């Protein structure tokens, strides 16, 4: 999955307001046995503020689900 956003900030907006960014996501789910499922998701995000500052970050999430 991927998404991109861009905002038009008003001239008097806070300099730290969002002006744009990108997000990329990949996930994988695996069911090793019928009563369990395991998953992992990786996100990479970028952001730009109204004053032109930029930043980026990674996020890793995982999940385990067991059926009784």
N, C-alpha and C positions, 0 to 999 in steps of 0.2 A: 504494500500500500504506500502511496506517496500523496502528499498534499502540499500546496503552495498557497500562501495568502499575502495580499498586499492591501494596505489601508491608506486612505487619504486622511491624514491628521489635520485638523484645523490649524491655522497659523498660530493661535494662542495656546495650543495644546502643550501639556507637560512634555519637556524634552525626552523623558523616559517612556513616553507612550509608544505602544507598538506601531510600527509602520509596515512590517512584513516579516515573513519567515517561511521556513520549509519544514516538513516532517516526513520522515521515511520510517516505515515499520515493516518488520519481517517476523513471522511467527511460525512455530512448528509444534504440532501436537502428535503424541505417540501413545498408543494403547498397547502396552506390552502383554497384558492379559485382559480378559473380558470385564473384570471388575475394577479396573484402574485405568486412568488416563493421566498423562504427564504433558506439560506444555511449557514452552519458553517463548518469550517475545523480546525483541530488541528494537528500541526506538532511537533515532538520531534526529535532533531538533536544532534548527538555527533560528535566530531572531535578529531583527534590526529595529532600533528605536528611532523616534522622530529626529533625534540629534545626530543620527548616522552611526551610533555605536552598534557593534555586532557581538553576538555571543552564540555559543553552541554547547550542546550537552548530549550525553548518552543516558539511556535508561534500560535496565535489564529487569524483566519480570518473569516469574515462574509460578506455576500452579500444579497442584496434585489433586486429583479427584478420585475418590474411592467409592464404589457402589456396594451396598450391603444387601 
